[in-house]
């Protein structure tokens, strides 16, 4: 998910007496599917969370709704260009309706641990970061797939006037559907364009794809996404967004609202 500001925040600068200057406006990985190249300032904690998220997937006569009641990512700045991130949805609900019958499962989501290393300094126009992650199967089957998985995300950001273009290739190692002990590759890609539409307000639009090369059959997904972010203060951001599927293999719609804060 993309940060709200069109320019990547720089890490705090240490002055002669050891105190740190103002790190600038909060820079986040939300609200869209993109990820930013910026990291949390050293020694600071940042929380980025869905307040609520709803998505719907229609497959033939079946319809599945997924609801997340908060979905926080907690980050901590380990260094001037390095942070660690922990994400888990404490309450997720999956409801499936088919043939007049409804099945529902409720529980905790999977736990994801991420580490973000920014490779470029604040003086570079093009910002690049590496974001490896691993997913632990803390969710019950039906909410998650019960398997360890992971991958690598590489956010690349560049300014275009007052706006920002973000390209995010991602390669995942996923469990096979029919043989979960085996693994296969999935590629995800995002092209995101974010630009200010008012003071402290940013609109982001993007195209997203997933190419999942499962041996049981390749699944190709595509969506177009949009979100708006508003900075209440340099430490507090609100956002609202929607993702819209472009083919039958992609969820029809996802609507969410979120908040990010830093301290």
SVG drawing of the C-alpha trace seen along z (x, -y; Angstrom):
<svg xmlns="http://www.w3.org/2000/svg" viewBox="-32 -23 60 56">
<polyline fill="none" stroke="black" stroke-width="0.4" points="0.0,0.0 1.2,-3.4 2.1,-6.3 -0.1,-9.4 2.6,-11.9 3.9,-12.1 7.5,-12.6 9.2,-10.0 10.0,-11.1 13.6,-11.3 15.0,-9.8 15.5,-12.2 18.9,-14.0 21.0,-13.9 22.3,-17.2 25.4,-18.0 23.8,-17.7 22.4,-14.3 18.8,-15.4 16.8,-14.5 15.0,-17.0 11.5,-16.7 11.2,-13.6 8.5,-15.2 5.0,-13.9 4.3,-10.2 5.1,-8.0 3.1,-4.7 2.6,-1.6 -1.1,-2.2 -3.8,-2.8 -3.4,-1.0 -1.8,2.4 1.5,0.6 4.4,0.3 6.6,-2.8 10.4,-2.8 10.5,-4.9 11.1,-3.4 10.0,-4.4 12.4,-6.8 14.9,-5.1 13.5,-4.5 9.9,-5.4 6.8,-3.1 4.2,-3.4 0.8,-1.7 -1.0,-1.3 -4.4,0.4 -7.6,1.1 -10.4,-0.1 -12.7,2.1 -12.3,4.0 -14.9,5.9 -14.3,7.8 -16.6,9.9 -15.7,12.8 -18.3,14.4 -17.5,17.8 -20.4,19.3 -23.4,19.6 -21.2,19.1 -20.5,15.8 -17.8,15.2 -17.5,12.2 -14.3,11.5 -14.5,9.0 -11.6,7.8 -12.4,6.0 -9.1,4.0 -6.0,5.3 -3.0,3.6 0.6,3.5 3.0,2.4 6.4,1.1 9.5,0.1 12.5,-1.8 15.6,0.2 18.0,-2.2 18.0,-5.3 17.0,-3.1 15.7,0.1 12.4,1.1 10.7,4.3 7.0,4.9 4.4,7.2 0.9,7.7 -2.1,9.8 -5.8,9.4 -7.2,10.1 -10.7,10.8 -11.5,12.1 -14.7,13.5 -15.3,15.5 -18.9,16.1 -19.8,18.2 -23.3,18.4 -24.2,21.1 -27.4,22.9 -29.3,21.1 -26.9,22.2 -24.5,20.0 -21.2,21.1 -19.2,18.8 -15.9,19.0 -14.5,16.4 -11.0,16.2 -7.6,14.6 -5.8,14.1 -2.3,15.2 0.8,13.5 3.2,11.8 6.7,10.6 8.4,8.1 11.8,6.3 12.2,3.2 15.7,2.0 15.9,-1.2 18.8,-1.0 19.0,-4.6 19.8,-7.8 17.4,-10.8 19.4,-12.7 18.5,-10.2 15.5,-11.0 14.7,-7.3 14.1,-5.5 14.5,-1.7 13.9,0.7 13.9,4.4 11.1,5.9 11.4,9.6 8.6,11.2 7.4,14.5 3.8,15.6 3.1,17.9 -0.1,19.9 -1.9,18.6 -5.3,18.6 -7.5,21.7 -8.1,23.4 -10.8,21.6 -9.5,18.2 -5.9,19.1 -4.4,22.1 -2.5,23.4 0.9,23.1 4.2,21.2 4.8,18.8 7.0,15.9 8.4,13.6 10.3,10.4 8.8,7.0 11.0,4.3 9.3,0.9 10.7,-1.6 9.6,-5.3 10.3,-8.3 8.9,-11.9 6.9,-13.2 6.5,-16.9 4.5,-17.1 3.3,-13.5 5.0,-10.1 5.2,-7.0 5.6,-3.8 6.5,-0.4 6.4,2.6 7.4,6.1 6.9,8.9 7.8,12.6 6.2,15.0 6.9,18.7 3.5,20.3 2.2,23.7 0.6,25.8 -3.1,26.2 -3.1,30.0 0.2,30.8 0.8,28.2 4.2,29.7 5.4,28.4 6.0,24.8 5.5,22.7 6.1,19.1 3.7,16.2 4.4,12.8 2.6,9.7 3.1,6.2 1.7,2.8 2.0,-0.5 0.8,-3.3 0.4,-7.0 -0.2,-9.4 -0.8,-13.1 -2.0,-15.9 -5.6,-17.1 -5.8,-19.5 -3.5,-20.6 -2.7,-17.5 -4.9,-15.3 -3.5,-12.8 -5.3,-10.6 -3.7,-7.4 -4.7,-5.3 -3.1,-2.0 -3.2,1.1 -2.4,4.5 -1.8,8.0 -1.1,11.4 0.2,14.3 0.0,17.5 1.7,20.4 0.2,23.2 0.8,26.7 -3.0,27.3 -3.6,24.3 -2.3,20.8 -4.5,18.2 -4.3,14.7 -5.8,11.7 -6.1,8.0 -7.6,5.0 -7.8,1.3 -7.6,-0.5 -8.1,-4.0 -7.7,-5.6 -7.6,-9.0 -5.5,-9.9 -5.7,-12.9 -3.1,-14.1 -4.8,-15.3 -1.3,-16.1 2.3,-15.0 1.7,-12.0 -1.8,-11.0 -3.3,-9.9 -6.8,-8.7 -7.6,-6.9 -10.4,-5.4 -10.1,-3.2 -11.5,-0.6 -10.1,2.2 -12.2,3.4 -11.6,6.7 -11.1,6.8 -11.7,10.5 -13.6,13.4 -10.5,14.8 -10.2,11.5 -12.4,10.4 -15.2,8.3 -14.7,5.4 -12.9,4.5 -13.8,1.5 -11.8,0.3 -11.0,-2.6 -7.9,-3.0 -5.7,-5.0 -2.0,-5.4 -0.2,-7.0 3.5,-7.4 5.0,-8.1"/>
</svg>
